[in-house]
Amino acid sequence: ENILKSAMVQFREKGFRDASVRKICSDAGVTNGAFYAHFESKEDLFNSLVRPVLDKWSDMYSSEKKVFLKIKSSEDIIRAFEETFDSSKALIGFVCKNRDVFLLITDSSVGTGYENFIDTLIEEEAKSMISFLKLSRKYVKNPDVISENIIKIGSSFLIKTVFEGLRSGKSAEDISKETKLVSDYCIAGYRHLLGI
């Protein structure tokens, strides 16, 4: 527990690469030997801080996205668009509740497998929207009007709104409000371009 607390401080202040196991141990009041009795490496320690939160995040994200892949009519598309932000609200709340861990991932993870977390998240969001639009093709007027590049830009706008709000210290309520505006903006654009 003391090692994890010390590591959180060191990683946030120094970043993963520059954080020192020796300093983490010293601040935690343990020996290097005690450290290696609990963790295989500095990366294992970093994983211990972020993996439990990311596993929950991944489960939530996967279950939220499945709802939007049940398209059998243009009404289903409209319903999915209207419900998009409601499902995102739970994810935003989770990110804000675990602010320290997500800031650790976004700002202090260079040198770990998490350093491209935001880009990976944008890619996942774009893939989800691409799948949604493929299922929607036969129910819209203009199925081929939105390119993958436009979808990635929209996904980036949405994801970065959440994480920039987190970085700037905004409250969960303010991040939700801003993300809702961005979501409404993107959805209005998609609906207009698709002709629904």
C-alpha positions in Angstrom: 0.0 0.0 0.0 2.8 2.4 0.9 4.7 1.5 -2.2 1.6 2.1 -4.4 1.0 5.5 -2.7 4.6 6.6 -3.2 4.6 5.4 -6.8 1.5 7.4 -7.6 3.2 10.5 -6.4 6.6 9.8 -8.1 5.0 8.8 -11.4 2.8 11.9 -11.5 5.7 14.2 -10.6 8.5 12.6 -12.7 6.7 10.4 -15.3 7.3 6.7 -15.6 10.7 7.0 -17.2 12.2 9.4 -14.7 10.6 7.9 -11.6 13.1 6.1 -9.4 12.4 2.7 -7.7 14.9 3.8 -5.1 13.0 7.0 -4.4 9.7 5.2 -4.4 11.0 2.8 -1.8 12.6 5.5 0.3 9.4 7.5 0.4 7.4 4.4 1.2 9.8 3.5 4.0 10.7 0.1 2.5 13.8 -1.5 1.1 14.4 -2.3 -2.5 14.2 -5.9 -1.6 10.7 -5.4 -0.2 9.8 -3.7 -3.4 10.9 -6.7 -5.5 9.0 -9.0 -3.1 5.8 -7.4 -4.3 6.6 -6.2 -7.9 8.7 -7.7 -10.7 9.7 -4.3 -12.1 8.8 -0.6 -12.3 6.4 -1.4 -15.1 4.7 -4.0 -13.0 4.2 -1.4 -10.3 2.7 1.0 -12.9 0.4 -1.7 -14.1 -0.7 -2.4 -10.6 -1.9 1.2 -10.3 -3.7 1.4 -13.6 -4.8 -2.1 -14.7 -7.7 -2.6 -12.3 -9.2 0.7 -13.3 -8.6 0.1 -17.1 -10.2 -3.4 -16.8 -13.4 -1.9 -15.3 -13.3 0.9 -18.0 -12.9 -1.7 -20.8 -15.9 -3.7 -19.5 -18.1 -0.6 -19.2 -17.0 0.7 -22.7 -17.7 -2.7 -24.4 -21.1 -3.1 -22.9 -22.1 0.5 -23.7 -21.0 0.2 -27.3 -22.9 -3.1 -28.0 -26.2 -1.3 -27.5 -25.6 0.8 -30.5 -25.0 -2.1 -32.9 -28.7 -3.2 -32.9 -29.9 -1.4 -36.0 -33.0 -2.6 -37.9 -34.6 0.7 -39.0 -34.0 4.4 -39.4 -35.8 4.8 -36.0 -33.2 2.6 -34.4 -30.5 4.9 -35.8 -32.2 8.0 -34.4 -32.8 6.3 -31.1 -29.1 5.3 -30.9 -28.0 8.8 -31.6 -30.4 10.2 -29.0 -29.1 7.8 -26.4 -25.4 8.2 -27.2 -24.7 10.8 -24.5 -26.6 9.0 -21.8 -24.4 6.0 -22.2 -21.3 8.2 -22.4 -22.3 9.9 -19.1 -21.5 6.7 -17.1 -18.1 6.5 -18.8 -17.3 10.2 -18.1 -18.4 9.7 -14.5 -16.0 6.7 -14.2 -13.1 8.7 -15.7 -13.7 11.6 -13.3 -14.1 9.3 -10.3 -10.7 7.7 -11.2 -9.1 11.1 -12.2 -5.7 10.3 -10.6 -5.3 7.1 -12.5 -6.4 8.5 -15.9 -4.1 11.5 -15.5 -1.3 9.0 -14.7 -2.1 7.2 -17.9 -2.5 10.3 -20.1 0.3 12.4 -18.7 2.9 10.1 -17.1 3.0 6.9 -19.0 5.7 7.5 -21.6 7.8 4.3 -21.7 4.9 2.0 -20.8 2.3 0.2 -22.9 -0.2 2.9 -22.1 1.6 5.9 -23.6 -0.8 5.9 -26.6 -3.9 5.5 -24.6 -5.8 8.5 -26.0 -4.9 7.6 -29.6 -6.0 4.0 -29.0 -9.3 5.2 -27.5 -9.9 7.5 -30.5 -9.3 4.6 -32.8 -11.7 2.4 -30.8 -14.4 5.1 -30.8 -13.9 5.6 -34.6 -14.1 1.8 -35.3 -17.3 1.7 -33.2 -18.8 4.5 -35.2 -17.7 2.9 -38.5 -19.4 -0.3 -37.5 -22.6 1.6 -36.5 -22.6 3.4 -39.9 -22.1 0.2 -41.8 -25.1 -1.3 -40.1 -27.1 1.9 -40.8 -26.3 2.0 -44.5 -29.6 0.6 -45.8 -31.7 2.9 -43.6 -30.1 6.3 -44.5 -30.3 8.5 -47.7 -26.6 9.2 -48.0 -24.7 6.1 -46.8 -21.3 6.9 -48.4 -21.0 10.6 -47.5 -19.0 10.3 -44.3 -15.3 9.2 -44.7 -13.3 7.4 -42.1 -11.1 10.5 -41.7 -14.2 12.6 -40.7 -15.3 9.9 -38.3 -11.8 9.9 -36.6 -11.9 13.7 -36.3 -15.3 13.5 -34.6 -14.1 10.8 -32.3 -11.0 12.8 -31.5 -13.1 15.9 -30.7 -15.2 13.9 -28.3 -12.5 12.0 -26.5 -10.2 15.0 -26.2 -13.0 17.1 -24.7 -13.2 14.6 -21.8 -9.5 14.3 -21.2 -8.6 18.0 -21.7 -11.3 18.8 -19.1 -9.8 16.2 -16.8 -6.3 17.7 -17.3 -7.5 21.2 -16.6 -9.1 20.2 -13.3 -12.7 20.7 -14.4 -15.5 19.1 -12.4 -17.3 16.0 -13.6 -20.4 18.1 -14.1 -18.5 20.6 -16.3 -16.8 17.9 -18.3 -20.2 16.3 -18.8 -21.7 19.6 -20.0 -18.9 20.2 -22.5 -18.9 16.7 -23.8 -22.7 16.8 -24.2 -22.3 19.9 -26.4 -19.6 18.2 -28.5 -21.8 15.1 -28.7 -24.8 17.1 -29.8 -22.7 18.9 -32.4 -21.3 15.7 -33.9 -24.6 13.9 -33.9 -26.4 16.8 -35.6 -23.7 16.8 -38.3 -23.9 13.0 -38.8 -27.7 13.1 -39.0 -27.6 16.0 -41.5 -25.0 14.3 -43.7 -26.8 10.9 -43.6 -30.1 12.5 -44.3 -32.0 11.3 -41.3 
